[in-house]
Amino acid sequence: MLYIVSNREYIVGGEIMIQVIETNLSIDNDNIIRDHQSRIVEVEDWNTYCKAFEKYNGKAVYFKSKT
């Protein structure tokens, strides 16, 4: 999974949020991209987003999706 963070910060309900673009790629044995999908999620900050995956325990990780 490729994670790209945008530089857009905005305020929602008094909190500053960031938008993260998540992209999943399906690559075959010849390293050719066969499929892809992306979505934009809202998260409090970049560190919160990274920790969700660095400390991943096998349970689903949820962030509000904008797309």
Phi, psi and omega in degrees: 000135178256128181247128178234128178258135176277166178264019181269119172246145180208166184255128176233118179055036179086356179253142173277129180239159172240161176250134178240132175265116177261133179231128176253134178241139172253117185242134181276184183295340178264014180061033176259130178289121181257337180200157177205158173207150180223157173209158176254128177241153176258137180212156184299314180198168184297320180297319177299316180298311182296318182298328180300330181260329177294326181254030184297131183243014179097347178273156180299141177250126183244132169227148180296124180267136177267345182231000000 
